[in-house]
């Protein structure tokens, strides 16, 4: 049986937590250099992580609700470049057994996709830096055009292109945004209890794994796939 497995990026495949606070500090400093005093404070890493999983525009609107929109727009543009530079220096973390497990799933005949609210430059930088881009079908991202405004739109685009139905799709994620996307399109969901989210965000939505390497067994049971060789 064929299947399409869509993975969230942050908190599922990869973690930017080690550098995220510093990256925002750098990006804010760069904006303040252009527009002095625009951002009086830098949010701490926990504050930022609590919003990871949503589109960057939503994250910034929540973190800086009273800041001049023009300054926030500058920060929107600045963060992607600063964060990508940290990724390229391998300052983040690819979770254990990600590459090996993706290889196993691909060899089982599954189509693998990344369904992230991150911008294309960020997603591509993570995949290329850690050598895992080859496991995934061509990216669909939220900055890919007017038709793609949400993670649910990303899932629909993958289903249409890869000719899969909701019954053949599994969304793998760690946040409320992933659960909502899966429910919106009517597909399966597997929760990751090692990422950035809180357990209550994924409880009751589907099976839960404690590590990435547990996914093949859970997917096999869900789809009735032959054992991975």
Biotite code that builds the C-alpha atoms (Angstrom):
import biotite.structure as struc

atoms = struc.array([
    struc.Atom([0.000, 0.000, 0.000], chain_id="A", res_id=1, res_name="UNK", atom_name="CA", element="C"),
    struc.Atom([1.319, 3.427, -0.931], chain_id="A", res_id=2, res_name="UNK", atom_name="CA", element="C"),
    struc.Atom([1.365, 6.259, 1.536], chain_id="A", res_id=3, res_name="UNK", atom_name="CA", element="C"),
    struc.Atom([2.407, 9.877, 1.932], chain_id="A", res_id=4, res_name="UNK", atom_name="CA", element="C"),
    struc.Atom([4.116, 10.888, 5.173], chain_id="A", res_id=5, res_name="UNK", atom_name="CA", element="C"),
    struc.Atom([4.318, 14.625, 5.843], chain_id="A", res_id=6, res_name="UNK", atom_name="CA", element="C"),
    struc.Atom([6.705, 15.773, 8.547], chain_id="A", res_id=7, res_name="UNK", atom_name="CA", element="C"),
    struc.Atom([6.725, 19.019, 10.412], chain_id="A", res_id=8, res_name="UNK", atom_name="CA", element="C"),
    struc.Atom([10.306, 20.308, 10.574], chain_id="A", res_id=9, res_name="UNK", atom_name="CA", element="C"),
    struc.Atom([10.900, 22.091, 13.878], chain_id="A", res_id=10, res_name="UNK", atom_name="CA", element="C"),
    struc.Atom([10.542, 19.765, 16.836], chain_id="A", res_id=11, res_name="UNK", atom_name="CA", element="C"),
    struc.Atom([10.158, 16.673, 14.627], chain_id="A", res_id=12, res_name="UNK", atom_name="CA", element="C"),
    struc.Atom([13.194, 16.478, 12.348], chain_id="A", res_id=13, res_name="UNK", atom_name="CA", element="C"),
    struc.Atom([15.281, 19.339, 13.686], chain_id="A", res_id=14, res_name="UNK", atom_name="CA", element="C"),
    struc.Atom([15.656, 21.754, 16.583], chain_id="A", res_id=15, res_name="UNK", atom_name="CA", element="C"),
    struc.Atom([16.913, 25.323, 16.330], chain_id="A", res_id=16, res_name="UNK", atom_name="CA", element="C"),
    struc.Atom([16.600, 25.729, 20.104], chain_id="A", res_id=17, res_name="UNK", atom_name="CA", element="C"),
    struc.Atom([20.372, 26.005, 20.787], chain_id="A", res_id=18, res_name="UNK", atom_name="CA", element="C"),
    struc.Atom([20.657, 29.201, 18.754], chain_id="A", res_id=19, res_name="UNK", atom_name="CA", element="C"),
    struc.Atom([17.130, 30.552, 18.416], chain_id="A", res_id=20, res_name="UNK", atom_name="CA", element="C"),
    struc.Atom([17.366, 33.172, 21.163], chain_id="A", res_id=21, res_name="UNK", atom_name="CA", element="C"),
    struc.Atom([20.700, 34.422, 19.851], chain_id="A", res_id=22, res_name="UNK", atom_name="CA", element="C"),
    struc.Atom([19.393, 34.537, 16.285], chain_id="A", res_id=23, res_name="UNK", atom_name="CA", element="C"),
    struc.Atom([16.472, 36.742, 17.316], chain_id="A", res_id=24, res_name="UNK", atom_name="CA", element="C"),
    struc.Atom([18.871, 38.954, 19.289], chain_id="A", res_id=25, res_name="UNK", atom_name="CA", element="C"),
    struc.Atom([21.015, 39.391, 16.175], chain_id="A", res_id=26, res_name="UNK", atom_name="CA", element="C"),
    struc.Atom([18.053, 40.039, 13.902], chain_id="A", res_id=27, res_name="UNK", atom_name="CA", element="C"),
    struc.Atom([16.549, 42.591, 16.314], chain_id="A", res_id=28, res_name="UNK", atom_name="CA", element="C"),
    struc.Atom([19.918, 44.336, 16.662], chain_id="A", res_id=29, res_name="UNK", atom_name="CA", element="C"),
    struc.Atom([20.140, 44.588, 12.868], chain_id="A", res_id=30, res_name="UNK", atom_name="CA", element="C"),
    struc.Atom([16.665, 46.135, 12.662], chain_id="A", res_id=31, res_name="UNK", atom_name="CA", element="C"),
    struc.Atom([17.369, 48.513, 15.544], chain_id="A", res_id=32, res_name="UNK", atom_name="CA", element="C"),
    struc.Atom([20.490, 49.660, 13.688], chain_id="A", res_id=33, res_name="UNK", atom_name="CA", element="C"),
    struc.Atom([18.261, 50.667, 10.781], chain_id="A", res_id=34, res_name="UNK", atom_name="CA", element="C"),
    struc.Atom([15.366, 51.961, 12.892], chain_id="A", res_id=35, res_name="UNK", atom_name="CA", element="C"),
    struc.Atom([16.753, 52.898, 16.339], chain_id="A", res_id=36, res_name="UNK", atom_name="CA", element="C"),
    struc.Atom([14.571, 51.894, 19.270], chain_id="A", res_id=37, res_name="UNK", atom_name="CA", element="C"),
    struc.Atom([12.128, 49.781, 17.264], chain_id="A", res_id=38, res_name="UNK", atom_name="CA", element="C"),
    struc.Atom([12.468, 46.760, 19.561], chain_id="A", res_id=39, res_name="UNK", atom_name="CA", element="C"),
    struc.Atom([13.091, 47.633, 23.232], chain_id="A", res_id=40, res_name="UNK", atom_name="CA", element="C"),
    struc.Atom([13.528, 43.984, 24.304], chain_id="A", res_id=41, res_name="UNK", atom_name="CA", element="C"),
    struc.Atom([14.491, 40.579, 22.978], chain_id="A", res_id=42, res_name="UNK", atom_name="CA", element="C"),
    struc.Atom([12.160, 37.669, 23.830], chain_id="A", res_id=43, res_name="UNK", atom_name="CA", element="C"),
    struc.Atom([13.831, 34.741, 25.561], chain_id="A", res_id=44, res_name="UNK", atom_name="CA", element="C"),
    struc.Atom([14.207, 31.344, 23.920], chain_id="A", res_id=45, res_name="UNK", atom_name="CA", element="C"),
    struc.Atom([11.236, 29.809, 25.764], chain_id="A", res_id=46, res_name="UNK", atom_name="CA", element="C"),
    struc.Atom([8.941, 32.604, 24.608], chain_id="A", res_id=47, res_name="UNK", atom_name="CA", element="C"),
    struc.Atom([10.014, 32.012, 21.014], chain_id="A", res_id=48, res_name="UNK", atom_name="CA", element="C"),
    struc.Atom([9.717, 28.220, 21.229], chain_id="A", res_id=49, res_name="UNK", atom_name="CA", element="C"),
    struc.Atom([6.176, 28.501, 22.565], chain_id="A", res_id=50, res_name="UNK", atom_name="CA", element="C"),
    struc.Atom([5.194, 29.965, 19.186], chain_id="A", res_id=51, res_name="UNK", atom_name="CA", element="C"),
    struc.Atom([7.295, 27.753, 16.917], chain_id="A", res_id=52, res_name="UNK", atom_name="CA", element="C"),
    struc.Atom([5.117, 25.778, 14.516], chain_id="A", res_id=53, res_name="UNK", atom_name="CA", element="C"),
    struc.Atom([3.081, 28.729, 13.260], chain_id="A", res_id=54, res_name="UNK", atom_name="CA", element="C"),
    struc.Atom([3.994, 30.889, 10.239], chain_id="A", res_id=55, res_name="UNK", atom_name="CA", element="C"),
    struc.Atom([6.733, 33.411, 11.029], chain_id="A", res_id=56, res_name="UNK", atom_name="CA", element="C"),
    struc.Atom([4.347, 36.320, 10.435], chain_id="A", res_id=57, res_name="UNK", atom_name="CA", element="C"),
    struc.Atom([2.048, 34.897, 13.130], chain_id="A", res_id=58, res_name="UNK", atom_name="CA", element="C"),
    struc.Atom([4.969, 34.299, 15.515], chain_id="A", res_id=59, res_name="UNK", atom_name="CA", element="C"),
    struc.Atom([6.172, 37.891, 15.159], chain_id="A", res_id=60, res_name="UNK", atom_name="CA", element="C"),
    struc.Atom([2.664, 39.319, 15.545], chain_id="A", res_id=61, res_name="UNK", atom_name="CA", element="C"),
    struc.Atom([2.268, 37.378, 18.809], chain_id="A", res_id=62, res_name="UNK", atom_name="CA", element="C"),
    struc.Atom([5.710, 38.228, 20.161], chain_id="A", res_id=63, res_name="UNK", atom_name="CA", element="C"),
    struc.Atom([5.523, 41.927, 19.219], chain_id="A", res_id=64, res_name="UNK", atom_name="CA", element="C"),
    struc.Atom([1.845, 42.974, 19.186], chain_id="A", res_id=65, res_name="UNK", atom_name="CA", element="C"),
    struc.Atom([2.554, 46.642, 19.956], chain_id="A", res_id=66, res_name="UNK", atom_name="CA", element="C"),
    struc.Atom([5.569, 47.178, 17.687], chain_id="A", res_id=67, res_name="UNK", atom_name="CA", element="C"),
    struc.Atom([5.343, 49.310, 14.522], chain_id="A", res_id=68, res_name="UNK", atom_name="CA", element="C"),
    struc.Atom([4.292, 46.948, 11.684], chain_id="A", res_id=69, res_name="UNK", atom_name="CA", element="C"),
    struc.Atom([7.019, 48.393, 9.440], chain_id="A", res_id=70, res_name="UNK", atom_name="CA", element="C"),
    struc.Atom([9.673, 47.362, 11.967], chain_id="A", res_id=71, res_name="UNK", atom_name="CA", element="C"),
    struc.Atom([8.093, 43.916, 12.326], chain_id="A", res_id=72, res_name="UNK", atom_name="CA", element="C"),
    struc.Atom([8.191, 43.494, 8.548], chain_id="A", res_id=73, res_name="UNK", atom_name="CA", element="C"),
    struc.Atom([11.917, 44.318, 8.576], chain_id="A", res_id=74, res_name="UNK", atom_name="CA", element="C"),
    struc.Atom([12.407, 41.738, 11.311], chain_id="A", res_id=75, res_name="UNK", atom_name="CA", element="C"),
    struc.Atom([10.434, 39.208, 9.247], chain_id="A", res_id=76, res_name="UNK", atom_name="CA", element="C"),
    struc.Atom([12.959, 39.617, 6.423], chain_id="A", res_id=77, res_name="UNK", atom_name="CA", element="C"),
    struc.Atom([15.993, 39.713, 8.699], chain_id="A", res_id=78, res_name="UNK", atom_name="CA", element="C"),
    struc.Atom([15.251, 36.600, 10.755], chain_id="A", res_id=79, res_name="UNK", atom_name="CA", element="C"),
    struc.Atom([15.305, 34.172, 7.834], chain_id="A", res_id=80, res_name="UNK", atom_name="CA", element="C"),
    struc.Atom([18.830, 35.215, 6.810], chain_id="A", res_id=81, res_name="UNK", atom_name="CA", element="C"),
    struc.Atom([20.215, 35.192, 10.341], chain_id="A", res_id=82, res_name="UNK", atom_name="CA", element="C"),
    struc.Atom([18.625, 31.848, 11.220], chain_id="A", res_id=83, res_name="UNK", atom_name="CA", element="C"),
    struc.Atom([19.794, 30.262, 7.952], chain_id="A", res_id=84, res_name="UNK", atom_name="CA", element="C"),
    struc.Atom([23.369, 31.299, 8.763], chain_id="A", res_id=85, res_name="UNK", atom_name="CA", element="C"),
    struc.Atom([23.170, 29.570, 12.152], chain_id="A", res_id=86, res_name="UNK", atom_name="CA", element="C"),
    struc.Atom([21.734, 26.449, 10.502], chain_id="A", res_id=87, res_name="UNK", atom_name="CA", element="C"),
    struc.Atom([24.589, 26.351, 7.989], chain_id="A", res_id=88, res_name="UNK", atom_name="CA", element="C"),
    struc.Atom([27.069, 26.457, 10.867], chain_id="A", res_id=89, res_name="UNK", atom_name="CA", element="C"),
    struc.Atom([25.332, 23.353, 12.254], chain_id="A", res_id=90, res_name="UNK", atom_name="CA", element="C"),
    struc.Atom([24.448, 25.065, 15.503], chain_id="A", res_id=91, res_name="UNK", atom_name="CA", element="C"),
    struc.Atom([21.075, 23.322, 15.669], chain_id="A", res_id=92, res_name="UNK", atom_name="CA", element="C"),
    struc.Atom([20.265, 19.671, 16.287], chain_id="A", res_id=93, res_name="UNK", atom_name="CA", element="C"),
    struc.Atom([19.091, 17.004, 13.860], chain_id="A", res_id=94, res_name="UNK", atom_name="CA", element="C"),
    struc.Atom([17.223, 14.594, 16.118], chain_id="A", res_id=95, res_name="UNK", atom_name="CA", element="C"),
    struc.Atom([18.689, 11.087, 16.602], chain_id="A", res_id=96, res_name="UNK", atom_name="CA", element="C"),
    struc.Atom([18.095, 8.519, 13.833], chain_id="A", res_id=97, res_name="UNK", atom_name="CA", element="C"),
    struc.Atom([16.347, 10.972, 11.517], chain_id="A", res_id=98, res_name="UNK", atom_name="CA", element="C"),
    struc.Atom([18.447, 10.166, 8.439], chain_id="A", res_id=99, res_name="UNK", atom_name="CA", element="C"),
    struc.Atom([18.393, 6.395, 9.031], chain_id="A", res_id=100, res_name="UNK", atom_name="CA", element="C"),
    struc.Atom([14.649, 6.338, 9.644], chain_id="A", res_id=101, res_name="UNK", atom_name="CA", element="C"),
    struc.Atom([13.847, 8.456, 6.604], chain_id="A", res_id=102, res_name="UNK", atom_name="CA", element="C"),
    struc.Atom([15.896, 6.027, 4.520], chain_id="A", res_id=103, res_name="UNK", atom_name="CA", element="C"),
    struc.Atom([13.934, 3.072, 5.942], chain_id="A", res_id=104, res_name="UNK", atom_name="CA", element="C"),
    struc.Atom([10.597, 4.714, 5.219], chain_id="A", res_id=105, res_name="UNK", atom_name="CA", element="C"),
    struc.Atom([11.604, 5.620, 1.683], chain_id="A", res_id=106, res_name="UNK", atom_name="CA", element="C"),
    struc.Atom([12.761, 2.055, 1.011], chain_id="A", res_id=107, res_name="UNK", atom_name="CA", element="C"),
    struc.Atom([9.367, 0.823, 2.227], chain_id="A", res_id=108, res_name="UNK", atom_name="CA", element="C"),
    struc.Atom([7.797, 2.609, -0.728], chain_id="A", res_id=109, res_name="UNK", atom_name="CA", element="C"),
    struc.Atom([6.458, 5.652, 1.091], chain_id="A", res_id=110, res_name="UNK", atom_name="CA", element="C"),
    struc.Atom([6.550, 9.172, -0.326], chain_id="A", res_id=111, res_name="UNK", atom_name="CA", element="C"),
    struc.Atom([8.031, 11.590, 2.210], chain_id="A", res_id=112, res_name="UNK", atom_name="CA", element="C"),
    struc.Atom([7.305, 15.316, 2.387], chain_id="A", res_id=113, res_name="UNK", atom_name="CA", element="C"),
    struc.Atom([8.084, 18.277, 4.635], chain_id="A", res_id=114, res_name="UNK", atom_name="CA", element="C"),
    struc.Atom([5.022, 20.206, 5.820], chain_id="A", res_id=115, res_name="UNK", atom_name="CA", element="C"),
    struc.Atom([6.436, 23.191, 7.688], chain_id="A", res_id=116, res_name="UNK", atom_name="CA", element="C"),
    struc.Atom([5.241, 26.725, 8.288], chain_id="A", res_id=117, res_name="UNK", atom_name="CA", element="C"),
    struc.Atom([8.873, 27.802, 7.899], chain_id="A", res_id=118, res_name="UNK", atom_name="CA", element="C"),
    struc.Atom([9.972, 29.763, 4.867], chain_id="A", res_id=119, res_name="UNK", atom_name="CA", element="C"),
    struc.Atom([11.527, 27.947, 1.916], chain_id="A", res_id=120, res_name="UNK", atom_name="CA", element="C"),
    struc.Atom([15.051, 29.286, 2.520], chain_id="A", res_id=121, res_name="UNK", atom_name="CA", element="C"),
    struc.Atom([15.016, 27.972, 6.079], chain_id="A", res_id=122, res_name="UNK", atom_name="CA", element="C"),
    struc.Atom([13.574, 24.564, 5.196], chain_id="A", res_id=123, res_name="UNK", atom_name="CA", element="C"),
    struc.Atom([15.959, 24.070, 2.275], chain_id="A", res_id=124, res_name="UNK", atom_name="CA", element="C"),
    struc.Atom([18.943, 25.121, 4.383], chain_id="A", res_id=125, res_name="UNK", atom_name="CA", element="C"),
    struc.Atom([18.145, 22.565, 7.094], chain_id="A", res_id=126, res_name="UNK", atom_name="CA", element="C"),
    struc.Atom([17.597, 19.744, 4.594], chain_id="A", res_id=127, res_name="UNK", atom_name="CA", element="C"),
    struc.Atom([20.738, 20.487, 2.599], chain_id="A", res_id=128, res_name="UNK", atom_name="CA", element="C"),
    struc.Atom([22.995, 21.164, 5.594], chain_id="A", res_id=129, res_name="UNK", atom_name="CA", element="C"),
    struc.Atom([22.182, 17.791, 7.139], chain_id="A", res_id=130, res_name="UNK", atom_name="CA", element="C"),
    struc.Atom([22.095, 15.838, 3.872], chain_id="A", res_id=131, res_name="UNK", atom_name="CA", element="C"),
    struc.Atom([18.474, 14.698, 4.080], chain_id="A", res_id=132, res_name="UNK", atom_name="CA", element="C"),
    struc.Atom([16.937, 16.578, 1.142], chain_id="A", res_id=133, res_name="UNK", atom_name="CA", element="C"),
    struc.Atom([17.206, 13.461, -1.045], chain_id="A", res_id=134, res_name="UNK", atom_name="CA", element="C"),
    struc.Atom([14.574, 11.654, 1.000], chain_id="A", res_id=135, res_name="UNK", atom_name="CA", element="C"),
    struc.Atom([11.819, 14.175, 0.320], chain_id="A", res_id=136, res_name="UNK", atom_name="CA", element="C"),
    struc.Atom([9.586, 14.983, -2.607], chain_id="A", res_id=137, res_name="UNK", atom_name="CA", element="C"),
    struc.Atom([9.730, 18.515, -4.029], chain_id="A", res_id=138, res_name="UNK", atom_name="CA", element="C"),
    struc.Atom([8.945, 21.084, -1.344], chain_id="A", res_id=139, res_name="UNK", atom_name="CA", element="C"),
    struc.Atom([5.703, 22.960, -0.931], chain_id="A", res_id=140, res_name="UNK", atom_name="CA", element="C"),
    struc.Atom([6.061, 25.952, 1.413], chain_id="A", res_id=141, res_name="UNK", atom_name="CA", element="C"),
    struc.Atom([3.876, 28.751, 2.765], chain_id="A", res_id=142, res_name="UNK", atom_name="CA", element="C"),
    struc.Atom([5.796, 31.331, 0.749], chain_id="A", res_id=143, res_name="UNK", atom_name="CA", element="C"),
    struc.Atom([5.157, 29.429, -2.478], chain_id="A", res_id=144, res_name="UNK", atom_name="CA", element="C"),
    struc.Atom([2.185, 31.439, -3.747], chain_id="A", res_id=145, res_name="UNK", atom_name="CA", element="C"),
    struc.Atom([-1.259, 32.756, -2.894], chain_id="A", res_id=146, res_name="UNK", atom_name="CA", element="C"),
    struc.Atom([-2.835, 29.285, -2.837], chain_id="A", res_id=147, res_name="UNK", atom_name="CA", element="C"),
    struc.Atom([-0.606, 28.164, 0.045], chain_id="A", res_id=148, res_name="UNK", atom_name="CA", element="C"),
    struc.Atom([-1.561, 30.090, 3.175], chain_id="A", res_id=149, res_name="UNK", atom_name="CA", element="C"),
    struc.Atom([-1.482, 27.387, 5.852], chain_id="A", res_id=150, res_name="UNK", atom_name="CA", element="C"),
    struc.Atom([-0.132, 23.952, 6.719], chain_id="A", res_id=151, res_name="UNK", atom_name="CA", element="C"),
    struc.Atom([-3.445, 22.422, 5.649], chain_id="A", res_id=152, res_name="UNK", atom_name="CA", element="C"),
    struc.Atom([-2.950, 24.040, 2.229], chain_id="A", res_id=153, res_name="UNK", atom_name="CA", element="C"),
    struc.Atom([0.509, 22.455, 2.090], chain_id="A", res_id=154, res_name="UNK", atom_name="CA", element="C"),
    struc.Atom([-0.976, 19.030, 2.804], chain_id="A", res_id=155, res_name="UNK", atom_name="CA", element="C"),
    struc.Atom([-3.646, 19.471, 0.142], chain_id="A", res_id=156, res_name="UNK", atom_name="CA", element="C"),
    struc.Atom([-1.026, 20.515, -2.392], chain_id="A", res_id=157, res_name="UNK", atom_name="CA", element="C"),
    struc.Atom([1.048, 17.420, -1.682], chain_id="A", res_id=158, res_name="UNK", atom_name="CA", element="C"),
    struc.Atom([-1.993, 15.151, -1.908], chain_id="A", res_id=159, res_name="UNK", atom_name="CA", element="C"),
    struc.Atom([-3.017, 16.628, -5.232], chain_id="A", res_id=160, res_name="UNK", atom_name="CA", element="C"),
    struc.Atom([0.466, 16.463, -6.732], chain_id="A", res_id=161, res_name="UNK", atom_name="CA", element="C"),
    struc.Atom([1.309, 12.992, -5.426], chain_id="A", res_id=162, res_name="UNK", atom_name="CA", element="C"),
    struc.Atom([-2.223, 11.663, -6.108], chain_id="A", res_id=163, res_name="UNK", atom_name="CA", element="C"),
    struc.Atom([-2.899, 10.459, -2.581], chain_id="A", res_id=164, res_name="UNK", atom_name="CA", element="C"),
    struc.Atom([-6.124, 10.594, -0.593], chain_id="A", res_id=165, res_name="UNK", atom_name="CA", element="C"),
    struc.Atom([-6.478, 11.734, 3.037], chain_id="A", res_id=166, res_name="UNK", atom_name="CA", element="C"),
    struc.Atom([-6.669, 8.052, 4.036], chain_id="A", res_id=167, res_name="UNK", atom_name="CA", element="C"),
    struc.Atom([-3.191, 7.573, 2.553], chain_id="A", res_id=168, res_name="UNK", atom_name="CA", element="C"),
    struc.Atom([-1.669, 10.607, 4.299], chain_id="A", res_id=169, res_name="UNK", atom_name="CA", element="C"),
    struc.Atom([-0.068, 10.831, 7.745], chain_id="A", res_id=170, res_name="UNK", atom_name="CA", element="C"),
    struc.Atom([0.894, 14.149, 9.318], chain_id="A", res_id=171, res_name="UNK", atom_name="CA", element="C"),
    struc.Atom([3.758, 13.777, 11.809], chain_id="A", res_id=172, res_name="UNK", atom_name="CA", element="C"),
    struc.Atom([4.033, 16.714, 14.201], chain_id="A", res_id=173, res_name="UNK", atom_name="CA", element="C"),
    struc.Atom([4.452, 18.016, 17.721], chain_id="A", res_id=174, res_name="UNK", atom_name="CA", element="C"),
    struc.Atom([2.226, 21.093, 17.902], chain_id="A", res_id=175, res_name="UNK", atom_name="CA", element="C"),
    struc.Atom([-1.416, 22.135, 17.860], chain_id="A", res_id=176, res_name="UNK", atom_name="CA", element="C"),
    struc.Atom([-0.866, 23.569, 14.379], chain_id="A", res_id=177, res_name="UNK", atom_name="CA", element="C"),
    struc.Atom([0.016, 20.076, 13.109], chain_id="A", res_id=178, res_name="UNK", atom_name="CA", element="C"),
    struc.Atom([-3.046, 18.495, 14.714], chain_id="A", res_id=179, res_name="UNK", atom_name="CA", element="C"),
    struc.Atom([-5.296, 21.191, 13.273], chain_id="A", res_id=180, res_name="UNK", atom_name="CA", element="C"),
    struc.Atom([-3.840, 20.739, 9.784], chain_id="A", res_id=181, res_name="UNK", atom_name="CA", element="C"),
    struc.Atom([-4.419, 16.970, 9.926], chain_id="A", res_id=182, res_name="UNK", atom_name="CA", element="C"),
    struc.Atom([-7.996, 17.445, 11.116], chain_id="A", res_id=183, res_name="UNK", atom_name="CA", element="C"),
    struc.Atom([-8.631, 20.069, 8.464], chain_id="A", res_id=184, res_name="UNK", atom_name="CA", element="C"),
    struc.Atom([-7.743, 17.692, 5.627], chain_id="A", res_id=185, res_name="UNK", atom_name="CA", element="C"),
    struc.Atom([-9.051, 14.543, 7.344], chain_id="A", res_id=186, res_name="UNK", atom_name="CA", element="C"),
    struc.Atom([-5.784, 12.582, 7.410], chain_id="A", res_id=187, res_name="UNK", atom_name="CA", element="C"),
    struc.Atom([-3.998, 10.455, 10.014], chain_id="A", res_id=188, res_name="UNK", atom_name="CA", element="C"),
    struc.Atom([-1.798, 12.036, 12.695], chain_id="A", res_id=189, res_name="UNK", atom_name="CA", element="C"),
    struc.Atom([1.225, 10.804, 14.663], chain_id="A", res_id=190, res_name="UNK", atom_name="CA", element="C"),
    struc.Atom([2.441, 12.961, 17.541], chain_id="A", res_id=191, res_name="UNK", atom_name="CA", element="C"),
    struc.Atom([6.073, 13.454, 18.563], chain_id="A", res_id=192, res_name="UNK", atom_name="CA", element="C"),
    struc.Atom([6.569, 13.809, 22.313], chain_id="A", res_id=193, res_name="UNK", atom_name="CA", element="C"),
    struc.Atom([10.216, 14.904, 22.137], chain_id="A", res_id=194, res_name="UNK", atom_name="CA", element="C"),
    struc.Atom([9.852, 18.205, 20.282], chain_id="A", res_id=195, res_name="UNK", atom_name="CA", element="C"),
    struc.Atom([9.041, 21.791, 21.198], chain_id="A", res_id=196, res_name="UNK", atom_name="CA", element="C"),
    struc.Atom([5.374, 21.314, 21.995], chain_id="A", res_id=197, res_name="UNK", atom_name="CA", element="C"),
    struc.Atom([3.574, 20.302, 25.165], chain_id="A", res_id=198, res_name="UNK", atom_name="CA", element="C"),
    struc.Atom([2.040, 16.822, 25.484], chain_id="A", res_id=199, res_name="UNK", atom_name="CA", element="C"),
    struc.Atom([-1.473, 18.175, 25.826], chain_id="A", res_id=200, res_name="UNK", atom_name="CA", element="C"),
    struc.Atom([-1.205, 19.673, 22.315], chain_id="A", res_id=201, res_name="UNK", atom_name="CA", element="C"),
    struc.Atom([-1.078, 16.213, 20.715], chain_id="A", res_id=202, res_name="UNK", atom_name="CA", element="C"),
    struc.Atom([-2.892, 13.985, 23.223], chain_id="A", res_id=203, res_name="UNK", atom_name="CA", element="C"),
    struc.Atom([-5.857, 12.180, 21.679], chain_id="A", res_id=204, res_name="UNK", atom_name="CA", element="C"),
    struc.Atom([-5.047, 13.092, 18.084], chain_id="A", res_id=205, res_name="UNK", atom_name="CA", element="C"),
    struc.Atom([-3.322, 9.806, 17.215], chain_id="A", res_id=206, res_name="UNK", atom_name="CA", element="C"),
    struc.Atom([-0.434, 7.523, 18.234], chain_id="A", res_id=207, res_name="UNK", atom_name="CA", element="C"),
    struc.Atom([2.472, 9.228, 19.981], chain_id="A", res_id=208, res_name="UNK", atom_name="CA", element="C"),
    struc.Atom([6.178, 8.393, 19.625], chain_id="A", res_id=209, res_name="UNK", atom_name="CA", element="C"),
    struc.Atom([8.938, 9.243, 22.098], chain_id="A", res_id=210, res_name="UNK", atom_name="CA", element="C"),
    struc.Atom([11.667, 9.234, 19.434], chain_id="A", res_id=211, res_name="UNK", atom_name="CA", element="C"),
    struc.Atom([11.891, 9.552, 15.671], chain_id="A", res_id=212, res_name="UNK", atom_name="CA", element="C"),
    struc.Atom([13.187, 6.022, 15.313], chain_id="A", res_id=213, res_name="UNK", atom_name="CA", element="C"),
    struc.Atom([9.863, 4.609, 16.564], chain_id="A", res_id=214, res_name="UNK", atom_name="CA", element="C"),
    struc.Atom([7.983, 5.892, 13.514], chain_id="A", res_id=215, res_name="UNK", atom_name="CA", element="C"),
    struc.Atom([8.399, 2.902, 11.134], chain_id="A", res_id=216, res_name="UNK", atom_name="CA", element="C"),
    struc.Atom([6.636, 0.498, 13.502], chain_id="A", res_id=217, res_name="UNK", atom_name="CA", element="C"),
    struc.Atom([3.797, 2.944, 14.143], chain_id="A", res_id=218, res_name="UNK", atom_name="CA", element="C"),
    struc.Atom([3.371, 3.702, 10.437], chain_id="A", res_id=219, res_name="UNK", atom_name="CA", element="C"),
    struc.Atom([3.497, -0.013, 9.589], chain_id="A", res_id=220, res_name="UNK", atom_name="CA", element="C"),
    struc.Atom([0.685, -0.702, 12.030], chain_id="A", res_id=221, res_name="UNK", atom_name="CA", element="C"),
    struc.Atom([-1.288, 2.286, 10.726], chain_id="A", res_id=222, res_name="UNK", atom_name="CA", element="C"),
    struc.Atom([-0.952, 1.413, 7.026], chain_id="A", res_id=223, res_name="UNK", atom_name="CA", element="C"),
    struc.Atom([-0.473, -2.354, 7.169], chain_id="A", res_id=224, res_name="UNK", atom_name="CA", element="C"),
    struc.Atom([2.847, -2.000, 5.372], chain_id="A", res_id=225, res_name="UNK", atom_name="CA", element="C"),
    struc.Atom([5.204, -4.948, 4.933], chain_id="A", res_id=226, res_name="UNK", atom_name="CA", element="C"),
    struc.Atom([8.059, -4.961, 7.461], chain_id="A", res_id=227, res_name="UNK", atom_name="CA", element="C"),
    struc.Atom([10.863, -2.533, 6.627], chain_id="A", res_id=228, res_name="UNK", atom_name="CA", element="C"),
    struc.Atom([13.878, -4.458, 5.345], chain_id="A", res_id=229, res_name="UNK", atom_name="CA", element="C"),
])
